[in-house]
Amino acid sequence: MPPQAPPAASPVALEAYAASLPALRLPAAAYKAAWGQCAARGLRRKAVCAFDEDAVTLAVAAARAVGAEAHMPDALFLGATTLPYDEKPSAATVVSALSARSDVHVVELRGSTLAGLQALAAAADYCRAHPGRRALAIAADAPASAADMPLEHGLGAGAAAFVVGPGPGPVTVGRATAVSRETFGARMRRQDSPWTTDLELRSDTLGPALADLKAAMTPTPPARLAVGGTAVEIRRIVRHMDVPQDAVSSLFADVGDAGAASAALALAEALDKAAAGDALLALATGAGAIALELRASDRPATLRRGPPVADQAAAGREVDYVAYLKHRGLLSSSIGGDA
């Protein structure tokens, strides 16, 4: 008897998505007034956390917006680089804030700006492995750096949440392609430091990672590309992926570099704009790269919960530079600052 082919994997689809941004905004002009320039090219203003906000509060807000409080899925995948504890699961804190369920499978993905898309890809894999179950993926981050570091100028904050379940549905979650490369000297944060740093060694690790990724992927160009990173990184990614500028979703100019949440927030914007039949690709870089393929059979915006992410980025309350430093703890050594 000839060997039988393995059964096809169960289709997985998005059921809902939502974004959450902190309330405060810092304009790039504040850096020009304080430092003589803004080191974050392409930044107009950024979303920043108040003193009582962090990656966990943003994650909870995004999860509530997507409806997880009313209908908690069976699993939670949380991707971030700035969770408050090295040892104490913040994912459990998020679940406790949303639901009385104690049987939720929780996973944290950390250590890289890839973590947000990794969380969504892992949630889809979980649903494929457990047909009929649903998973919540959250990308949330609020990276920080010392006040006198040029890197600090571009750092923003935000979160995006996605509920994944059995397909078919308006948006099918396809395969994830990932590559890994050592990036010593680029973006990093040591275990005993609250600050993300960049040693500015200027070796090109982005180009080789994108070449590796493109070689491993399906060559069909997407109708919409959702990409995270700085303005300089985004321009290079767009050129490398051969996607026209009007097909690119990115929120760096109005949100800043939200770390592991950047590509997920860009995906939320891409879903807001996509049409029926569009192929979407979400891409994040950092010690390699990850790309997640999605396809819309209907207008994805029907799955959005809450305001469009672009409207949220345009809203918010602007603060001056000193108020921003106080909210972020950059003036006080008692809460981690050394400026």
C-alpha positions in Angstrom: 0.0 0.0 0.0 1.6 3.3 -1.0 2.3 5.8 1.8 -0.4 8.3 2.3 0.3 12.0 2.2 0.0 13.8 5.6 -3.3 15.6 6.1 -3.3 19.3 5.1 -2.9 21.7 8.0 -6.2 23.3 9.2 -6.6 26.8 7.8 -6.1 29.6 10.4 -7.7 33.0 10.1 -7.8 36.4 11.9 -11.0 36.9 13.9 -10.2 40.4 15.1 -7.4 43.0 15.5 -6.9 46.2 17.4 -4.2 48.7 18.3 -3.5 50.7 21.4 -1.2 53.7 21.7 -0.3 55.7 24.9 -2.0 59.1 25.3 1.1 61.3 25.2 2.9 62.6 22.1 6.4 64.2 21.8 7.1 66.2 18.7 10.4 66.0 16.9 10.7 69.8 17.3 11.1 69.2 21.1 14.5 67.5 20.4 15.5 70.3 18.0 14.8 72.9 20.7 16.6 70.9 23.4 19.5 69.4 21.5 19.7 71.5 18.3 18.6 68.6 16.2 16.4 65.5 16.1 18.6 62.4 15.5 15.6 60.4 14.3 15.3 61.2 10.6 11.8 61.1 9.3 10.1 61.5 12.7 7.3 64.1 13.1 6.3 63.1 16.6 6.1 59.9 18.6 3.8 58.1 21.0 5.3 57.9 24.5 4.3 56.4 27.8 3.2 58.4 30.8 4.6 57.5 34.2 2.0 54.9 34.9 2.2 53.1 31.5 4.5 50.4 30.2 4.5 47.5 27.8 2.1 45.5 30.1 -0.5 48.3 30.4 -0.4 48.8 26.6 -0.8 45.0 26.1 -3.8 44.9 28.3 -5.4 47.9 26.6 -4.9 46.3 23.2 -6.3 43.0 24.4 -9.4 44.7 25.8 -9.9 46.7 22.6 -9.8 43.4 20.6 -12.5 41.9 22.8 -10.4 39.4 24.8 -11.9 40.5 28.1 -15.3 39.3 27.0 -14.1 36.1 25.2 -10.6 35.1 26.4 -9.0 32.8 23.9 -7.3 29.5 24.9 -3.7 30.8 24.5 -1.8 34.1 24.8 1.4 34.8 22.9 3.0 38.1 24.1 5.9 39.6 22.2 8.0 42.5 23.7 11.5 43.6 24.6 10.6 45.8 27.6 8.5 43.7 30.0 9.1 44.9 33.6 10.5 41.6 35.0 13.3 39.3 33.8 11.8 36.6 35.9 8.0 36.9 36.5 5.7 36.2 33.6 4.1 39.4 32.3 1.8 37.3 30.1 0.2 35.8 33.2 -0.4 39.4 34.4 -2.1 40.2 31.2 -4.4 37.2 31.4 -5.2 38.0 35.1 -6.2 41.5 34.0 -8.5 40.2 31.4 -10.1 37.0 32.7 -10.6 34.7 35.6 -9.5 31.7 33.5 -6.5 29.8 34.8 -6.3 27.3 31.9 -4.9 29.8 29.3 -1.7 28.7 27.7 0.8 31.6 27.9 4.1 32.2 26.1 6.4 35.2 26.1 8.7 36.0 23.3 11.5 38.5 24.1 14.9 39.7 23.3 14.4 41.1 19.8 12.3 43.5 17.8 11.2 40.3 15.9 9.2 39.2 19.0 5.9 40.9 18.0 5.5 39.1 14.7 6.9 36.0 16.2 4.0 36.1 18.7 1.5 36.3 15.9 3.2 33.5 13.9 3.3 31.3 17.1 -0.4 32.0 17.7 -1.2 30.8 14.2 0.9 27.7 14.7 -0.9 26.9 18.0 -4.2 27.1 16.2 -3.0 24.8 13.4 -1.8 22.3 16.0 -5.0 22.5 18.0 -7.9 22.7 15.5 -10.9 24.5 16.9 -9.0 26.5 19.5 -8.4 30.3 19.5 -5.3 32.3 20.4 -4.5 35.9 21.3 -1.3 37.4 20.0 -0.1 40.7 21.4 2.9 42.8 20.4 3.6 45.5 22.9 6.7 47.6 23.6 8.0 50.8 25.1 11.8 50.8 24.5 13.9 53.4 26.3 17.4 54.7 26.1 19.5 57.2 28.0 18.5 60.8 27.4 21.9 61.7 25.8 21.8 58.8 23.3 20.9 59.7 19.7 19.0 56.4 19.6 16.6 57.7 22.2 15.1 60.3 19.9 13.2 57.8 17.8 11.9 55.5 20.4 8.1 55.3 20.7 5.6 52.9 22.2 2.4 51.0 21.3 0.7 47.7 21.1 -1.4 45.6 18.7 -3.5 42.6 19.4 -4.8 39.9 17.1 -7.3 37.1 17.7 -6.5 34.0 15.6 -8.9 31.0 15.2 -10.0 28.3 12.8 -10.5 29.3 9.2 -11.8 30.1 6.7 -12.3 33.8 7.4 -11.8 37.2 5.8 -8.0 37.1 6.4 -6.1 33.8 6.3 -2.8 33.7 8.2 -0.2 32.0 6.0 3.4 30.9 6.6 6.1 32.7 8.4 9.7 32.8 7.0 12.5 33.7 9.3 16.3 34.0 9.1 18.9 34.7 11.9 22.1 36.7 11.9 24.4 37.9 14.6 24.2 41.7 15.0 26.7 42.5 17.8 27.1 46.3 18.2 23.6 47.1 16.8 20.5 47.5 18.9 21.0 45.7 22.3 20.2 45.9 26.0 22.2 44.2 28.7 20.5 42.3 31.5 21.5 44.8 34.2 20.5 47.9 32.2 17.1 49.6 31.6 18.4 51.2 28.4 18.5 50.0 24.9 21.8 51.0 23.3 23.5 51.1 19.9 27.3 50.8 19.8 27.2 52.5 16.3 29.6 50.0 14.8 27.9 50.6 11.4 28.5 47.2 9.9 25.7 46.2 7.6 23.7 43.3 9.0 20.3 44.5 7.5 21.2 44.0 3.9 22.4 40.3 4.3 19.4 39.5 6.5 17.0 40.8 3.8 18.8 38.9 1.1 18.6 35.7 3.1 14.9 36.3 3.8 14.0 37.1 0.2 15.8 34.0 -1.0 13.8 31.9 1.4 10.4 33.4 0.5 7.7 32.9 -2.1 8.8 35.4 -4.8 5.3 36.9 -5.4 5.3 40.5 -4.3 2.5 41.5 -1.9 -0.2 44.1 -2.5 0.6 45.6 0.9 3.8 45.5 2.9 3.7 46.2 6.6 7.1 47.0 8.0 8.6 48.2 11.3 11.8 49.9 12.1 13.3 53.4 11.7 12.7 55.5 8.6 16.2 54.6 7.3 15.6 50.9 7.8 12.2 51.0 6.3 13.5 52.7 3.1 16.1 50.0 2.7 13.5 47.2 3.3 11.1 48.7 0.7 13.8 48.9 -1.9 15.0 45.4 -1.2 11.4 43.9 -1.4 10.6 45.7 -4.6 7.3 47.1 -3.3 6.0 50.5 -4.5 5.9 53.2 -1.8 2.1 53.6 -1.9 1.7 49.9 -1.0 3.8 50.3 2.3 2.3 50.7 5.7 4.6 52.1 8.4 3.9 54.3 11.5 7.4 55.4 12.3 6.8 59.1 11.4 3.9 59.5 13.8 4.5 56.8 16.5 8.3 56.3 16.5 10.2 53.1 16.8 7.9 51.0 19.0 10.3 48.0 19.1 8.6 44.7 18.9 5.3 46.4 18.3 6.3 48.4 15.3 5.7 45.8 12.6 2.5 44.6 14.3 1.1 48.2 14.4 2.1 48.6 10.7 0.1 45.4 10.0 -2.9 46.8 11.7 -2.7 49.8 9.4 -2.2 47.6 6.4 -5.3 45.6 7.3 -7.2 48.9 7.7 -6.3 49.8 4.1 -6.3 46.4 2.3 -9.0 45.3 -0.2 -10.6 41.9 -0.8 -8.1 39.7 -2.6 -5.0 41.5 -1.4 -1.9 39.5 -0.3 -0.2 41.2 2.7 3.3 40.7 4.1 4.3 41.9 7.6 8.1 42.2 8.0 10.3 42.9 11.0 14.1 42.9 11.4 16.5 42.5 14.3 19.3 39.9 14.5 17.8 38.6 11.3 14.3 39.0 9.9 10.8 37.5 9.9 8.1 37.8 7.3 4.5 36.7 7.8 2.2 36.2 4.9 -1.6 36.9 5.0 -4.3 37.0 2.4 -7.6 38.8 2.4 -10.7 37.2 0.9 -12.9 40.1 2.1 -12.2 43.6 3.4 -9.9 43.1 6.5 -11.2 46.3 8.1 -14.4 44.5 9.0 -12.3 42.7 11.7 -11.0 45.9 13.3 -12.1 46.7 16.8 -11.7 50.3 17.9 -10.4 53.3 15.9 -8.0 52.9 13.0 -4.4 52.9 14.1 -3.6 55.9 11.9 -6.4 57.9 13.7 -5.0 56.9 17.1 -1.5 58.1 15.9 -2.9 61.4 14.9 -4.6 61.9 18.3 -3.0 62.2 21.7 -1.8 65.0 23.9 1.5 66.7 23.1 3.9 67.4 26.0 7.1 69.4 26.2 10.5 67.8 26.5 10.9 68.3 30.3 7.5 66.8 30.9 8.4 63.8 28.7 11.7 63.3 30.6 9.8 63.3 33.9 7.1 60.8 32.6 9.8 58.4 31.3 11.9 58.6 34.5 14.9 60.0 32.6 15.5 62.7 35.1 15.5 60.5 38.2 18.1 57.9 39.2 15.6 56.4 41.7 13.7 54.9 38.8 16.5 53.9 36.5 17.6 57.1 34.9 21.3 58.0 34.7 21.1 61.1 32.5 
